[in-house]
Amino acid sequence: MRKFMQLFPLLLFTLLSFGACKNQDETIKRPDAETGLPSEGLSYLALGDSYTIGQSVTAAERWPVLFAKDFNKTEKTIADPDIIARTGWTTGDLLNALNTSPPNKKYDLVSLLIGVNNQYQGRSIDQYRLEFRELLVKSIGYAGDDASKVFVLSTPDWGVTPYANGNNTAQIAKEIDAFNKVAKEECDKLKIRFIDITQISRKALNDPTMVANDGLHFSGKMHQLWVNEVLLFVR
């Protein structure tokens, strides 16, 4: 019994640590109270993967949240966004999540940022094209069948982060560009705004403050740079 009591603090710490990791990685389907955004206003749905969920940054530093905050400095107000995203998701994973539990309302704005895990996992670019197009069609539907309310961000280049050290970063960049080329082609077909943030992400190669503490994802500072670019088009 005495030995268990001595080990109990360590066991409790371990359980709490795993719980924290799970919460950081979970799918978010409703507004987060930590963002400081209003509960009423234009409705906004952000779809994606770790970059949208804001892996390794705070809730207030996620780019969809930063976008809403900056947008709200104009005459319009965006409510706290709904986010459907998870670290590690490919286009297929996001499709499965949306088919299993689709949004139950129409949105004034819908964004999509997905593809890095397709590249990282060596998935077929042809498969990506098919699944990405299906996600675009779904996004238009979530926006009340209005493609002008949908915008897409290109996939950032994780090859510029410390995590990529020892990898063929030139090949990573080449593959990221190929996936983004497909994404833009599909967006153009459906008249959806495609916003290139890939070149911005590559600034992290020479600026460690643009990389999150995990050495793989991007920091809140980088997320803000993406938002600055998005606002040039969406506003």
Buried (B, 14 or more C-beta within 10 A) or exposed (E): EEEEEEEEEEEEEEEEEEEEEEEBEEBBBEBBEEBEBEEEBBBBBBBBBBBBBBBBBEBBBBBBBBBBBBBBEEEEBBBBBBBBBBBEBBBBBBBEBBEEEEBEEBBBBBBBBBBBBBBBEEBEBEEBBBBBBBBBBBBBBBBEEBBEBBBBBBBBBBBBBEBBEEEEBEEBBEBBBEBBEBBBEBBEEBEBBBBBBBEBBBBBBEEEEBBBEEEBBBBBBBBBBBBBBBBEEBE
